[in-house]
Amino acid sequence: MTDIADHQPRLLLTIPQAAARLGVGRSTMYGLVLDGAVESVTIGRLRRIPADALPRFLATLRGDHHTAQSA
């Protein structure tokens, strides 16, 4: 029997995972998080990026506020 979680997209990403999805370096991703440009959450001592924060970030870069709200 397979675990259902194996087939679900991750809701939270690590900094390197988020950086890879955006096609930027890890240092750049850390900078975006520290500047508040990309939303992040803290769970204990871990910093994670909600997967839906990446499309919102891209929408703001594109100036597409309608997409940012519906994403």
All heavy atoms as TSV, in Angstrom:
chain	resi	resn	atom	element	x	y	z
A	1	MET	N	N	0.845	-1.177	0.000
A	1	MET	CA	C	0.000	0.000	0.000
A	1	MET	C	C	0.896	1.249	0.000
A	1	MET	O	O	1.827	1.342	0.768
A	1	MET	CB	C	-0.868	-0.021	1.255
A	1	MET	CG	C	-1.934	1.023	1.262
A	1	MET	SD	S	-3.259	0.467	2.316
A	1	MET	CE	C	-3.392	1.828	3.404
A	2	THR	N	N	0.581	2.210	-0.877
A	2	THR	CA	C	1.401	3.412	-0.961
A	2	THR	C	C	0.826	4.507	-0.084
A	2	THR	O	O	-0.370	4.567	0.172
A	2	THR	CB	C	1.484	3.925	-2.413
A	2	THR	OG1	O	0.178	4.260	-2.846
A	2	THR	CG2	C	2.106	2.899	-3.323
A	3	ASP	N	N	1.693	5.362	0.358
A	3	ASP	CA	C	1.296	6.496	1.182
A	3	ASP	C	C	0.692	7.579	0.291
A	3	ASP	O	O	1.261	7.949	-0.733
A	3	ASP	CB	C	2.524	7.035	1.923
A	3	ASP	CG	C	2.189	8.133	2.912
A	3	ASP	OD1	O	0.999	8.450	3.087
A	3	ASP	OD2	O	3.139	8.655	3.512
A	4	ILE	N	N	-0.464	8.095	0.657
A	4	ILE	CA	C	-1.145	9.130	-0.118
A	4	ILE	C	C	-0.254	10.362	-0.262
A	4	ILE	O	O	-0.236	11.005	-1.305
A	4	ILE	CB	C	-2.496	9.504	0.522
A	4	ILE	CG1	C	-3.457	8.326	0.402
A	4	ILE	CG2	C	-3.089	10.735	-0.136
A	4	ILE	CD1	C	-4.770	8.525	1.106
A	5	ALA	N	N	0.513	10.677	0.753
A	5	ALA	CA	C	1.383	11.856	0.723
A	5	ALA	C	C	2.419	11.771	-0.403
A	5	ALA	O	O	2.896	12.783	-0.878
A	5	ALA	CB	C	2.075	12.047	2.065
A	6	ASP	N	N	2.755	10.537	-0.844
A	6	ASP	CA	C	3.720	10.375	-1.929
A	6	ASP	C	C	3.200	10.941	-3.243
A	6	ASP	O	O	3.975	11.276	-4.122
A	6	ASP	CB	C	4.075	8.908	-2.118
A	6	ASP	CG	C	4.875	8.349	-0.959
A	6	ASP	OD1	O	5.469	9.142	-0.203
A	6	ASP	OD2	O	4.899	7.125	-0.803
A	7	HIS	N	N	1.884	11.052	-3.397
A	7	HIS	CA	C	1.300	11.493	-4.652
A	7	HIS	C	C	0.755	12.915	-4.584
A	7	HIS	O	O	0.235	13.414	-5.560
A	7	HIS	CB	C	0.174	10.532	-5.066
A	7	HIS	CG	C	0.666	9.130	-5.233
A	7	HIS	ND1	N	1.522	8.749	-6.239
A	7	HIS	CD2	C	0.442	8.017	-4.504
A	7	HIS	CE1	C	1.800	7.465	-6.133
A	7	HIS	NE2	N	1.155	7.000	-5.079
A	8	GLN	N	N	0.876	13.550	-3.459
A	8	GLN	CA	C	0.397	14.913	-3.282
A	8	GLN	C	C	1.561	15.892	-3.447
A	8	GLN	O	O	2.655	15.630	-2.984
A	8	GLN	CB	C	-0.202	15.100	-1.876
A	8	GLN	CG	C	-1.397	14.226	-1.600
A	8	GLN	CD	C	-2.594	14.627	-2.432
A	8	GLN	OE1	O	-2.815	15.797	-2.688
A	8	GLN	NE2	N	-3.353	13.651	-2.872
A	9	PRO	N	N	1.311	17.029	-4.099
A	9	PRO	CA	C	2.380	18.043	-4.162
A	9	PRO	C	C	2.658	18.592	-2.762
A	9	PRO	O	O	1.759	18.685	-1.931
A	9	PRO	CB	C	1.810	19.124	-5.073
A	9	PRO	CG	C	0.352	18.878	-5.139
A	9	PRO	CD	C	0.098	17.450	-4.768
A	10	ARG	N	N	3.896	18.927	-2.521
A	10	ARG	CA	C	4.268	19.479	-1.211
A	10	ARG	C	C	3.617	20.836	-1.009
A	10	ARG	O	O	3.614	21.671	-1.898
A	10	ARG	CB	C	5.772	19.632	-1.102
A	10	ARG	CG	C	6.493	18.324	-1.016
A	10	ARG	CD	C	7.975	18.585	-0.822
A	10	ARG	NE	N	8.683	17.341	-0.799
A	10	ARG	CZ	C	9.125	16.759	0.312
A	10	ARG	NH1	N	8.950	17.350	1.469
A	10	ARG	NH2	N	9.755	15.617	0.263
A	11	LEU	N	N	3.090	21.050	0.183
A	11	LEU	CA	C	2.504	22.338	0.527
A	11	LEU	C	C	3.572	23.328	0.954
A	11	LEU	O	O	3.416	24.534	0.779
A	11	LEU	CB	C	1.478	22.168	1.651
A	11	LEU	CG	C	0.263	21.317	1.307
A	11	LEU	CD1	C	-0.620	21.137	2.537
A	11	LEU	CD2	C	-0.521	21.947	0.174
A	12	LEU	N	N	4.648	22.811	1.551
A	12	LEU	CA	C	5.752	23.648	2.019
A	12	LEU	C	C	7.044	23.188	1.366
A	12	LEU	O	O	7.292	21.995	1.236
A	12	LEU	CB	C	5.883	23.558	3.545
A	12	LEU	CG	C	4.700	24.068	4.347
A	12	LEU	CD1	C	4.896	23.751	5.828
A	12	LEU	CD2	C	4.513	25.560	4.144
A	13	LEU	N	N	7.854	24.149	0.988
A	13	LEU	CA	C	9.125	23.867	0.329
A	13	LEU	C	C	10.280	24.389	1.170
A	13	LEU	O	O	10.143	25.395	1.863
A	13	LEU	CB	C	9.173	24.559	-1.036
A	13	LEU	CG	C	8.021	24.261	-1.992
A	13	LEU	CD1	C	8.076	25.207	-3.173
A	13	LEU	CD2	C	8.068	22.820	-2.442
A	14	THR	N	N	11.411	23.720	1.073
A	14	THR	CA	C	12.625	24.242	1.680
A	14	THR	C	C	13.126	25.400	0.804
A	14	THR	O	O	12.683	25.570	-0.344
A	14	THR	CB	C	13.719	23.164	1.769
A	14	THR	OG1	O	14.074	22.775	0.433
A	14	THR	CG2	C	13.263	21.958	2.569
A	15	ILE	N	N	14.049	26.164	1.331
A	15	ILE	CA	C	14.641	27.256	0.548
A	15	ILE	C	C	15.254	26.721	-0.755
A	15	ILE	O	O	14.973	27.256	-1.824
A	15	ILE	CB	C	15.677	28.038	1.390
A	15	ILE	CG1	C	15.023	28.714	2.593
A	15	ILE	CG2	C	16.447	29.034	0.513
A	15	ILE	CD1	C	14.204	29.941	2.301
A	16	PRO	N	N	16.070	25.651	-0.710
A	16	PRO	CA	C	16.630	25.136	-1.970
A	16	PRO	C	C	15.559	24.630	-2.946
A	16	PRO	O	O	15.691	24.816	-4.157
A	16	PRO	CB	C	17.547	23.996	-1.516
A	16	PRO	CG	C	17.913	24.344	-0.108
A	16	PRO	CD	C	16.689	25.006	0.457
A	17	GLN	N	N	14.497	24.017	-2.446
A	17	GLN	CA	C	13.425	23.555	-3.328
A	17	GLN	C	C	12.722	24.734	-3.996
A	17	GLN	O	O	12.445	24.700	-5.197
A	17	GLN	CB	C	12.401	22.716	-2.552
A	17	GLN	CG	C	12.912	21.365	-2.129
A	17	GLN	CD	C	11.983	20.670	-1.142
A	17	GLN	OE1	O	11.213	21.306	-0.427
A	17	GLN	NE2	N	12.076	19.348	-1.090
A	18	ALA	N	N	12.428	25.770	-3.218
A	18	ALA	CA	C	11.779	26.960	-3.770
A	18	ALA	C	C	12.695	27.645	-4.787
A	18	ALA	O	O	12.240	28.083	-5.848
A	18	ALA	CB	C	11.397	27.927	-2.654
A	19	ALA	N	N	13.982	27.715	-4.477
A	19	ALA	CA	C	14.947	28.326	-5.396
A	19	ALA	C	C	14.982	27.557	-6.712
A	19	ALA	O	O	14.990	28.167	-7.789
A	19	ALA	CB	C	16.330	28.359	-4.754
A	20	ALA	N	N	14.969	26.241	-6.634
A	20	ALA	CA	C	14.995	25.420	-7.843
A	20	ALA	C	C	13.741	25.645	-8.686
A	20	ALA	O	O	13.817	25.731	-9.917
A	20	ALA	CB	C	15.129	23.943	-7.478
A	21	ARG	N	N	12.600	25.765	-8.038
A	21	ARG	CA	C	11.351	25.997	-8.780
A	21	ARG	C	C	11.368	27.343	-9.492
A	21	ARG	O	O	10.815	27.482	-10.578
A	21	ARG	CB	C	10.143	25.928	-7.859
A	21	ARG	CG	C	9.784	24.526	-7.491
A	21	ARG	CD	C	8.354	24.451	-7.060
A	21	ARG	NE	N	8.038	23.097	-6.639
A	21	ARG	CZ	C	6.876	22.746	-6.148
A	21	ARG	NH1	N	5.928	23.644	-5.986
A	21	ARG	NH2	N	6.648	21.508	-5.803
A	22	LEU	N	N	11.980	28.345	-8.866
A	22	LEU	CA	C	12.066	29.667	-9.494
A	22	LEU	C	C	13.232	29.775	-10.467
A	22	LEU	O	O	13.294	30.713	-11.251
A	22	LEU	CB	C	12.205	30.753	-8.428
A	22	LEU	CG	C	10.971	31.072	-7.603
A	22	LEU	CD1	C	11.292	32.159	-6.583
A	22	LEU	CD2	C	9.815	31.508	-8.492
A	23	GLY	N	N	14.170	28.847	-10.366
A	23	GLY	CA	C	15.345	28.909	-11.233
A	23	GLY	C	C	16.340	29.953	-10.792
A	23	GLY	O	O	17.022	30.560	-11.617
A	24	VAL	N	N	16.413	30.183	-9.478
A	24	VAL	CA	C	17.377	31.128	-8.922
A	24	VAL	C	C	18.279	30.384	-7.945
A	24	VAL	O	O	17.993	29.257	-7.558
A	24	VAL	CB	C	16.680	32.319	-8.210
A	24	VAL	CG1	C	15.801	33.080	-9.177
A	24	VAL	CG2	C	15.880	31.856	-7.006
A	25	GLY	N	N	19.332	31.027	-7.528
A	25	GLY	CA	C	20.248	30.424	-6.573
A	25	GLY	C	C	19.702	30.461	-5.150
A	25	GLY	O	O	18.777	31.216	-4.835
A	26	ARG	N	N	20.303	29.658	-4.320
A	26	ARG	CA	C	19.885	29.571	-2.918
A	26	ARG	C	C	20.054	30.908	-2.201
A	26	ARG	O	O	19.183	31.332	-1.451
A	26	ARG	CB	C	20.693	28.470	-2.231
A	26	ARG	CG	C	20.114	28.029	-0.916
A	26	ARG	CD	C	20.960	26.946	-0.340
A	26	ARG	NE	N	22.199	27.583	0.122
A	26	ARG	CZ	C	23.059	27.026	0.931
A	26	ARG	NH1	N	22.878	25.799	1.338
A	26	ARG	NH2	N	24.126	27.674	1.318
A	27	SER	N	N	21.162	31.583	-2.442
A	27	SER	CA	C	21.402	32.882	-1.800
A	27	SER	C	C	20.361	33.907	-2.222
A	27	SER	O	O	19.880	34.700	-1.404
A	27	SER	CB	C	22.799	33.406	-2.141
A	27	SER	OG	O	23.775	32.539	-1.618
A	28	THR	N	N	19.997	33.899	-3.495
A	28	THR	CA	C	18.960	34.807	-3.984
A	28	THR	C	C	17.637	34.509	-3.301
A	28	THR	O	O	16.919	35.428	-2.877
A	28	THR	CB	C	18.806	34.682	-5.512
A	28	THR	OG1	O	20.038	35.044	-6.124
A	28	THR	CG2	C	17.684	35.566	-6.034
A	29	MET	N	N	17.323	33.226	-3.146
A	29	MET	CA	C	16.067	32.840	-2.494
A	29	MET	C	C	16.055	33.290	-1.048
A	29	MET	O	O	15.040	33.807	-0.566
A	29	MET	CB	C	15.881	31.320	-2.599
A	29	MET	CG	C	14.508	30.839	-2.213
A	29	MET	SD	S	13.329	31.261	-3.497
A	29	MET	CE	C	12.051	31.985	-2.515
A	30	TYR	N	N	17.161	33.101	-0.344
A	30	TYR	CA	C	17.243	33.579	1.040
A	30	TYR	C	C	17.015	35.090	1.093
A	30	TYR	O	O	16.326	35.595	1.978
A	30	TYR	CB	C	18.590	33.238	1.677
A	30	TYR	CG	C	18.643	31.871	2.299
A	30	TYR	CD1	C	19.383	30.855	1.711
A	30	TYR	CD2	C	17.953	31.585	3.475
A	30	TYR	CE1	C	19.432	29.588	2.276
A	30	TYR	CE2	C	17.993	30.324	4.052
A	30	TYR	CZ	C	18.733	29.329	3.442
A	30	TYR	OH	O	18.773	28.086	4.006
A	31	GLY	N	N	17.588	35.816	0.151
A	31	GLY	CA	C	17.408	37.256	0.105
A	31	GLY	C	C	15.955	37.650	-0.112
A	31	GLY	O	O	15.448	38.571	0.528
A	32	LEU	N	N	15.270	36.950	-1.007
A	32	LEU	CA	C	13.856	37.228	-1.263
A	32	LEU	C	C	13.010	36.982	-0.021
A	32	LEU	O	O	12.083	37.735	0.276
A	32	LEU	CB	C	13.347	36.365	-2.418
A	32	LEU	CG	C	13.911	36.701	-3.798
A	32	LEU	CD1	C	13.525	35.625	-4.813
A	32	LEU	CD2	C	13.436	38.075	-4.249
A	33	VAL	N	N	13.358	35.940	0.719
A	33	VAL	CA	C	12.625	35.627	1.956
A	33	VAL	C	C	12.916	36.688	3.015
A	33	VAL	O	O	11.999	37.205	3.660
A	33	VAL	CB	C	12.982	34.215	2.452
A	33	VAL	CG1	C	12.472	33.973	3.870
A	33	VAL	CG2	C	12.407	33.165	1.507
A	34	LEU	N	N	14.186	37.027	3.194
A	34	LEU	CA	C	14.553	38.016	4.209
A	34	LEU	C	C	13.964	39.390	3.910
A	34	LEU	O	O	13.594	40.124	4.826
A	34	LEU	CB	C	16.074	38.107	4.341
A	34	LEU	CG	C	16.747	36.902	4.982
A	34	LEU	CD1	C	18.266	37.041	4.931
A	34	LEU	CD2	C	16.273	36.706	6.409
A	35	ASP	N	N	13.853	39.742	2.631
A	35	ASP	CA	C	13.266	41.027	2.229
A	35	ASP	C	C	11.746	41.024	2.342
A	35	ASP	O	O	11.123	42.073	2.215
A	35	ASP	CB	C	13.645	41.362	0.785
A	35	ASP	CG	C	15.113	41.699	0.629
A	35	ASP	OD1	O	15.780	41.954	1.649
A	35	ASP	OD2	O	15.590	41.708	-0.526
A	36	GLY	N	N	11.155	39.848	2.506
A	36	GLY	CA	C	9.703	39.749	2.574
A	36	GLY	C	C	9.038	39.683	1.210
A	36	GLY	O	O	7.812	39.737	1.111
A	37	ALA	N	N	9.831	39.562	0.158
A	37	ALA	CA	C	9.265	39.476	-1.193
A	37	ALA	C	C	8.557	38.145	-1.413
A	37	ALA	O	O	7.585	38.067	-2.166
A	37	ALA	CB	C	10.361	39.657	-2.237
A	38	VAL	N	N	9.057	37.100	-0.772
A	38	VAL	CA	C	8.435	35.775	-0.839
A	38	VAL	C	C	8.018	35.396	0.570
A	38	VAL	O	O	8.831	35.465	1.506
A	38	VAL	CB	C	9.407	34.720	-1.421
A	38	VAL	CG1	C	8.804	33.326	-1.362
A	38	VAL	CG2	C	9.785	35.069	-2.856
A	39	GLU	N	N	6.762	35.026	0.709
A	39	GLU	CA	C	6.226	34.627	2.014
A	39	GLU	C	C	6.927	33.367	2.516
A	39	GLU	O	O	7.238	32.468	1.741
A	39	GLU	CB	C	4.730	34.339	1.875
A	39	GLU	CG	C	4.080	33.836	3.135
A	39	GLU	CD	C	2.671	33.315	2.905
A	39	GLU	OE1	O	2.185	33.331	1.769
A	39	GLU	OE2	O	2.071	32.883	3.895
A	40	SER	N	N	7.159	33.321	3.812
A	40	SER	CA	C	7.709	32.128	4.437
A	40	SER	C	C	7.064	31.938	5.798
A	40	SER	O	O	6.484	32.877	6.352
A	40	SER	CB	C	9.235	32.228	4.579
A	40	SER	OG	O	9.579	33.248	5.483
A	41	VAL	N	N	7.159	30.732	6.303
A	41	VAL	CA	C	6.625	30.407	7.629
A	41	VAL	C	C	7.713	29.698	8.420
A	41	VAL	O	O	8.628	29.114	7.855
A	41	VAL	CB	C	5.363	29.517	7.548
A	41	VAL	CG1	C	4.231	30.241	6.845
A	41	VAL	CG2	C	5.663	28.200	6.858
A	42	THR	N	N	7.600	29.796	9.725
A	42	THR	CA	C	8.536	29.112	10.603
A	42	THR	C	C	7.795	28.008	11.335
A	42	THR	O	O	6.717	28.236	11.883
A	42	THR	CB	C	9.147	30.090	11.626
A	42	THR	OG1	O	9.761	31.161	10.912
A	42	THR	CG2	C	10.172	29.413	12.500
A	43	ILE	N	N	8.368	26.833	11.296
A	43	ILE	CA	C	7.843	25.696	12.053
A	43	ILE	C	C	8.984	25.251	12.956
A	43	ILE	O	O	9.968	24.678	12.485
A	43	ILE	CB	C	7.398	24.548	11.125
A	43	ILE	CG1	C	6.312	25.043	10.163
A	43	ILE	CG2	C	6.912	23.362	11.948
A	43	ILE	CD1	C	5.901	24.041	9.122
A	44	GLY	N	N	8.859	25.561	14.234
A	44	GLY	CA	C	9.978	25.308	15.144
A	44	GLY	C	C	11.148	26.168	14.714
A	44	GLY	O	O	11.044	27.385	14.636
A	45	ARG	N	N	12.258	25.509	14.385
A	45	ARG	CA	C	13.446	26.229	13.910
A	45	ARG	C	C	13.570	26.194	12.390
A	45	ARG	O	O	14.550	26.679	11.836
A	45	ARG	CB	C	14.687	25.608	14.541
A	45	ARG	CG	C	14.734	25.824	16.048
A	45	ARG	CD	C	15.887	25.096	16.707
A	45	ARG	NE	N	17.158	25.348	16.031
A	45	ARG	CZ	C	18.246	24.626	16.199
A	45	ARG	NH1	N	18.238	23.611	17.037
A	45	ARG	NH2	N	19.351	24.922	15.562
A	46	LEU	N	N	12.585	25.610	11.709
A	46	LEU	CA	C	12.655	25.445	10.261
A	46	LEU	C	C	11.963	26.592	9.535
A	46	LEU	O	O	10.897	27.045	9.940
A	46	LEU	CB	C	11.986	24.122	9.847
A	46	LEU	CG	C	12.533	22.861	10.497
A	46	LEU	CD1	C	11.677	21.673	10.094
A	46	LEU	CD2	C	13.978	22.646	10.109
A	47	ARG	N	N	12.545	27.045	8.457
A	47	ARG	CA	C	11.953	28.075	7.601
A	47	ARG	C	C	11.457	27.366	6.343
A	47	ARG	O	O	12.200	26.642	5.695
A	47	ARG	CB	C	13.011	29.111	7.239
A	47	ARG	CG	C	12.601	30.140	6.239
A	47	ARG	CD	C	11.583	31.110	6.733
A	47	ARG	NE	N	12.029	31.804	7.923
A	47	ARG	CZ	C	11.238	32.608	8.627
A	47	ARG	NH1	N	10.000	32.802	8.266
A	47	ARG	NH2	N	11.689	33.209	9.693
A	48	ARG	N	N	10.179	27.563	6.004
A	48	ARG	CA	C	9.592	26.930	4.833
A	48	ARG	C	C	8.840	27.955	3.998
A	48	ARG	O	O	8.352	28.965	4.506
A	48	ARG	CB	C	8.622	25.808	5.223
A	48	ARG	CG	C	9.302	24.621	5.912
A	48	ARG	CD	C	10.223	23.891	4.958
A	48	ARG	NE	N	10.848	22.729	5.550
A	48	ARG	CZ	C	12.104	22.667	5.955
A	48	ARG	NH1	N	12.873	23.742	5.864
A	48	ARG	NH2	N	12.604	21.572	6.455
A	49	ILE	N	N	8.728	27.677	2.707
A	49	ILE	CA	C	8.032	28.534	1.759
A	49	ILE	C	C	6.747	27.815	1.349
A	49	ILE	O	O	6.808	26.709	0.804
A	49	ILE	CB	C	8.882	28.759	0.481
A	49	ILE	CG1	C	10.310	29.175	0.808
A	49	ILE	CG2	C	8.192	29.726	-0.456
A	49	ILE	CD1	C	10.437	30.458	1.535
A	50	PRO	N	N	5.578	28.417	1.591
A	50	PRO	CA	C	4.346	27.807	1.077
A	50	PRO	C	C	4.428	27.740	-0.455
A	50	PRO	O	O	4.830	28.711	-1.109
A	50	PRO	CB	C	3.241	28.765	1.528
A	50	PRO	CG	C	3.837	29.511	2.684
A	50	PRO	CD	C	5.300	29.619	2.375
A	51	ALA	N	N	4.068	26.605	-1.026
A	51	ALA	CA	C	4.171	26.425	-2.481
A	51	ALA	C	C	3.365	27.478	-3.230
A	51	ALA	O	O	3.794	27.940	-4.292
A	51	ALA	CB	C	3.722	25.023	-2.864
A	52	ASP	N	N	2.231	27.904	-2.677
A	52	ASP	CA	C	1.420	28.898	-3.371
A	52	ASP	C	C	1.993	30.313	-3.277
A	52	ASP	O	O	1.512	31.224	-3.943
A	52	ASP	CB	C	-0.025	28.862	-2.892
A	52	ASP	CG	C	-0.187	29.217	-1.424
A	52	ASP	OD1	O	0.814	29.302	-0.691
A	52	ASP	OD2	O	-1.349	29.408	-0.996
A	53	ALA	N	N	3.039	30.494	-2.491
A	53	ALA	CA	C	3.683	31.809	-2.407
A	53	ALA	C	C	4.486	32.116	-3.677
A	53	ALA	O	O	4.661	33.285	-4.021
A	53	ALA	CB	C	4.595	31.884	-1.186
A	54	LEU	N	N	4.944	31.085	-4.364
A	54	LEU	CA	C	5.769	31.311	-5.555
A	54	LEU	C	C	4.960	31.899	-6.713
A	54	LEU	O	O	5.406	32.879	-7.316
A	54	LEU	CB	C	6.486	30.022	-5.958
A	54	LEU	CG	C	7.444	29.469	-4.899
A	54	LEU	CD1	C	8.114	28.200	-5.399
A	54	LEU	CD2	C	8.466	30.495	-4.480
A	55	PRO	N	N	3.768	31.375	-7.030
A	55	PRO	CA	C	2.984	32.031	-8.084
A	55	PRO	C	C	2.572	33.460	-7.715
A	55	PRO	O	O	2.534	34.336	-8.583
A	55	PRO	CB	C	1.740	31.146	-8.234
A	55	PRO	CG	C	2.114	29.831	-7.660
A	55	PRO	CD	C	3.167	30.116	-6.627
A	56	ARG	N	N	2.309	33.707	-6.431
A	56	ARG	CA	C	1.972	35.073	-6.012
A	56	ARG	C	C	3.163	36.008	-6.216
A	56	ARG	O	O	3.007	37.143	-6.668
A	56	ARG	CB	C	1.507	35.097	-4.554
A	56	ARG	CG	C	0.113	34.549	-4.362
A	56	ARG	CD	C	-0.462	34.919	-3.003
A	56	ARG	NE	N	0.405	34.568	-1.890
A	56	ARG	CZ	C	0.360	33.413	-1.244
A	56	ARG	NH1	N	-0.506	32.486	-1.598
A	56	ARG	NH2	N	1.163	33.178	-0.236
A	57	PHE	N	N	4.357	35.544	-5.881
A	57	PHE	CA	C	5.560	36.338	-6.071
A	57	PHE	C	C	5.756	36.658	-7.557
A	57	PHE	O	O	6.024	37.806	-7.921
A	57	PHE	CB	C	6.775	35.589	-5.520
A	57	PHE	CG	C	8.092	36.201	-5.897
A	57	PHE	CD1	C	8.477	37.433	-5.387
A	57	PHE	CD2	C	8.947	35.550	-6.767
A	57	PHE	CE1	C	9.684	38.013	-5.750
A	57	PHE	CE2	C	10.160	36.118	-7.118
A	57	PHE	CZ	C	10.528	37.349	-6.613
A	58	LEU	N	N	5.597	35.665	-8.409
A	58	LEU	CA	C	5.753	35.894	-9.849
A	58	LEU	C	C	4.708	36.871	-10.368
A	58	LEU	O	O	5.011	37.722	-11.209
A	58	LEU	CB	C	5.661	34.575	-10.611
A	58	LEU	CG	C	6.850	33.639	-10.420
A	58	LEU	CD1	C	6.597	32.313	-11.104
A	58	LEU	CD2	C	8.118	34.282	-10.940
A	59	ALA	N	N	3.496	36.768	-9.867
A	59	ALA	CA	C	2.440	37.683	-10.303
A	59	ALA	C	C	2.782	39.122	-9.933
A	59	ALA	O	O	2.527	40.042	-10.716
A	59	ALA	CB	C	1.105	37.274	-9.700
A	60	THR	N	N	3.375	39.317	-8.745
A	60	THR	CA	C	3.750	40.683	-8.362
A	60	THR	C	C	4.891	41.194	-9.233
A	60	THR	O	O	4.929	42.378	-9.568
A	60	THR	CB	C	4.137	40.787	-6.873
A	60	THR	OG1	O	5.228	39.922	-6.608
A	60	THR	CG2	C	2.968	40.437	-5.980
A	61	LEU	N	N	5.800	40.318	-9.621
A	61	LEU	CA	C	6.878	40.728	-10.520
A	61	LEU	C	C	6.327	41.175	-11.867
A	61	LEU	O	O	6.838	42.102	-12.482
A	61	LEU	CB	C	7.864	39.582	-10.751
A	61	LEU	CG	C	8.792	39.210	-9.609
A	61	LEU	CD1	C	9.664	38.030	-10.029
A	61	LEU	CD2	C	9.652	40.376	-9.192
A	62	ARG	N	N	5.279	40.489	-12.304
A	62	ARG	CA	C	4.675	40.788	-13.601
A	62	ARG	C	C	3.689	41.939	-13.522
A	62	ARG	O	O	3.196	42.397	-14.540
A	62	ARG	CB	C	3.971	39.547	-14.130
A	62	ARG	CG	C	4.938	38.395	-14.364
A	62	ARG	CD	C	4.212	37.147	-14.709
A	62	ARG	NE	N	3.851	37.211	-16.121
A	62	ARG	CZ	C	3.157	36.273	-16.743
A	62	ARG	NH1	N	2.722	35.225	-16.090
A	62	ARG	NH2	N	2.880	36.395	-18.014
A	63	GLY	N	N	3.374	42.383	-12.306
A	63	GLY	CA	C	2.417	43.462	-12.144
A	63	GLY	C	C	0.985	43.006	-12.354
A	63	GLY	O	O	0.104	43.806	-12.599
A	64	ASP	N	N	0.755	41.708	-12.240
A	64	ASP	CA	C	-0.561	41.119	-12.470
A	64	ASP	C	C	-1.242	40.879	-11.133
A	64	ASP	O	O	-1.202	39.793	-10.587
A	64	ASP	CB	C	-0.408	39.811	-13.250
A	64	ASP	CG	C	-1.734	39.232	-13.679
A	64	ASP	OD1	O	-2.782	39.793	-13.323
A	64	ASP	OD2	O	-1.710	38.209	-14.377
A	65	HIS	N	N	-1.874	41.898	-10.585
A	65	HIS	CA	C	-2.468	41.813	-9.247
A	65	HIS	C	C	-3.667	40.878	-9.219
A	65	HIS	O	O	-3.949	40.264	-8.213
A	65	HIS	CB	C	-2.842	43.195	-8.730
A	65	HIS	CG	C	-1.653	44.098	-8.664
A	65	HIS	ND1	N	-0.624	43.894	-7.772
A	65	HIS	CD2	C	-1.300	45.172	-9.402
A	65	HIS	CE1	C	0.302	44.823	-7.958
A	65	HIS	NE2	N	-0.076	45.609	-8.933
A	66	HIS	N	N	-4.396	40.755	-10.316
A	66	HIS	CA	C	-5.551	39.852	-10.348
A	66	HIS	C	C	-5.091	38.417	-10.159
A	66	HIS	O	O	-5.660	37.655	-9.387
A	66	HIS	CB	C	-6.300	39.999	-11.676
A	66	HIS	CG	C	-7.489	39.096	-11.765
A	66	HIS	ND1	N	-7.417	37.840	-12.314
A	66	HIS	CD2	C	-8.767	39.258	-11.338
A	66	HIS	CE1	C	-8.613	37.265	-12.243
A	66	HIS	NE2	N	-9.441	38.105	-11.666
A	67	THR	N	N	-4.028	37.994	-10.850
A	67	THR	CA	C	-3.503	36.643	-10.708
A	67	THR	C	C	-2.966	36.411	-9.312
A	67	THR	O	O	-3.126	35.346	-8.746
A	67	THR	CB	C	-2.382	36.389	-11.754
A	67	THR	OG1	O	-2.921	36.634	-13.040
A	67	THR	CG2	C	-1.858	34.980	-11.667
A	68	ALA	N	N	-2.350	37.425	-8.725
A	68	ALA	CA	C	-1.788	37.273	-7.381
A	68	ALA	C	C	-2.878	36.980	-6.369
A	68	ALA	O	O	-2.681	36.215	-5.434
A	68	ALA	CB	C	-1.035	38.528	-6.971
A	69	GLN	N	N	-4.057	37.553	-6.535
A	69	GLN	CA	C	-5.131	37.330	-5.590
A	69	GLN	C	C	-5.816	35.997	-5.808
A	69	GLN	O	O	-6.286	35.385	-4.874
A	69	GLN	CB	C	-6.151	38.461	-5.701
A	69	GLN	CG	C	-5.603	39.782	-5.243
A	69	GLN	CD	C	-6.559	40.933	-5.497
A	69	GLN	OE1	O	-7.610	40.750	-6.091
A	69	GLN	NE2	N	-6.176	42.112	-5.048
A	70	SER	N	N	-5.885	35.503	-7.040
A	70	SER	CA	C	-6.601	34.259	-7.301
A	70	SER	C	C	-5.721	33.036	-7.186
A	70	SER	O	O	-6.199	31.927	-7.169
A	70	SER	CB	C	-7.232	34.303	-8.702
A	70	SER	OG	O	-6.220	34.378	-9.705
A	71	ALA	N	N	-4.397	33.211	-7.091
A	71	ALA	CA	C	-3.474	32.070	-7.041
A	71	ALA	C	C	-3.478	31.407	-5.705
A	71	ALA	O	O	-3.807	31.774	-4.693
A	71	ALA	CB	C	-2.065	32.509	-7.385
